[in-house]
């Protein structure tokens, strides 16, 4: 059975910037910016833009 063309990965998707960060990436970015306090809950984090 063949795969639908919209599900196939294209070569252009490799290395593109993601607009959504995972939770651990957001915590790491907030620590780097000095906005993270130890003991804080990782749930309900503020929105953060990825670095360029």
C-alpha positions, 0 to 999 in steps of 0.5 A, a space after each residue: 500500500 502506498 503512502 499519501 503524498 502529504 505524509 511523505 517527508 520532503 527534503 525541505 523540512 530538514 533544518 527548518 525553524 520550529 515555532 513551538 518549543 518543548 517544555 524542557 527547551 522553554 525551561 532551558 531558554 528561560 534559564 539562559 535569559 535569567 527568567 527562571 527561578 529554582 523550585 518553580 513548577 514547569 507547568 504553565 510556563 510563559 510563552 517564549 519565542 525560539 532564538 534565531 
